[in-house]
Amino acid sequence: MEHSYLILKSIHIFGVILLMGNIIVTAWWKFMADKTKDPIVISFAQRQVTLTDFVFTAPGALLAITAGDAMAYTFMANTWDIQWLTWGRCLFIASGIIWITVLIPTQIKQARMASDFAISKSIPEEYWKLSKQWNIFGAIAVFLPLINIYWMVFKPV
């Protein structure tokens, strides 16, 4: 029984590393690319933002959720009555809602725009508006899982 718990915990931690590592590094690369104001650099970075979400962020989230819930439902009772676990789940859900409703649609729009302005060499004002929106909501979507790490590690009552 302990062996399966440790395997699930390892998968959960690996998922969190993929998820958190990618969202933090992606935000950094996008911010730095935008700062250059170079249409070719921004276009490349913007494509990578969308691609890495599908290659790293989504699988990381899936591993974290699947293994985390498997641990909770296998080794705990009444998991929604455990305060630290409920807070962790709620923060994760809130971050996911931001990703699904704001960040992913925004970065897909930006990626489409970026493929055009890589050719035209002119970045439209709408790109910068969307970038500001992505930065604000992205910061919130990164901050929530960071708080979640606190709940998962310290398990306050």
N, C-alpha and C positions, 0 to 999 in steps of 0.2 A: 504494500500500500504506500509506504513512504517513497519507494522508488518511483512510482507513477506520479506522485505529487511533485517530486523533484524534476522529473521530465517535463511535466506541465509548467512548472515554475520557470524552468530554463527556456521553454518555448515562449512563454509570456514575456519574459525579460528580453529575449531576442526581438520579439515583435515591437516592444517599447523602444528598444535601441534603434531599430529600423525606422519606426515612425518618427520619434523625436529627432534623431540624427538628420533625417531627410528634411523635415519641416524647418529646422533651424538653418541647415546649410543652404537649402533652396532659397529661403528668405534672404540670406546673405548674398548669394550669387545674383539674385534678381535685383536687389537693392544696388549692388555694385555695378551691375550691367546698366541699369537705368541711369546711374550717376555719370556714366561716360557720355550719355546722350548720342552715342554712335548707333545709327539704325541697324547696322550689321551685327554688332555685338549684342544689342538688345534683342534682335530677332532670334539669334541663336539661343540666348539665355531663356527667352520666353518659351521657345519650343521645349527646352530642357525642363523648365518648371512643370509644364503639363505632363511631359513624358515621365519624369521621375515620380510624380504623384501616382501614376498608374503602376510603375515598376517597383517603387519602394514604400511610399506612404500607405497606399491601399493594402498591400500584403502585410505590412507591419501592423496596421490597425486590425486587420482580420486575425492575425496570429495573437495579438494582445487580447482581443475580445474572446476569441474561441478558447484559448488556453486559460484565460482568467475566469471565464464563466465555468469551464470544466472543473477548475480547482474549487471554485465557490460551491457549485452544486454537488460536487462529489464529496467534499471534505467539510462542508458547513451546513448548518440547518438554518432555515428562515433568513436567507441572505439579504432580503430587502429590509430586515429589522436591524442589520448591523450598520451602524451609522457611518463608519469610515468607508465601508464598501458601497453604500448607497450614494454618498457624496462623490466617491470616485466614479461610479457609473454615471451619475448625473452630469458631472463635469465633462466626462468623455462624450456623452450624448450631445451636450451643448456645443462642444467643439466640433463634433461631426456635423451637426446641423449648420453651423457656420461654413464649414468646408463645402457641404453639398449645395446649400442655397446661395452662397455668396462667392466664395473663393474659386471653386472649380468653374462655374459659369463665367466669372470675370476673367480668369486666366485663359480660358478657351477663346473668349472674345479677343483678348490681347494677343494670343498666338496667331489668330487669323489676321488681325491687323498687322502684326509684326512681319508676317510673310509678305504682305504687300509693301510695307515701308522699307523692307530690306532691298527691294527693287527700286522703289521710287526715291529712296534716301530722304524721305520727309516723314517725320513722326507727327501724326495728327494730335490735336489737343485732347481729343477723347481718350487716347491712350494714357496720357498723364493723369486724367481724372480717374480712370479705372485703376491706374497704378496706386494712386493715393488711397482709393477705396480698398484695394487689395492689401496695402500696407497696414491700414487701420484694423481691418477685420482679421488679417493674418496675425497681427500682434496679439489680438484677443484669443484667436484659435491656438496660438502657441502657449500663451500664458495659462490657459485653462488646464492643459495636460501637465504643465509644470506644477501647478497646485495639486493636481491629481497625484503626482509622484509623492508629494508630502503625505497625502492621505494613505497611499498604499504602503509607504515605508514606516511611518510613525504610528499609523492606526489609532489616532486619538479617539477617546470615548466622548 
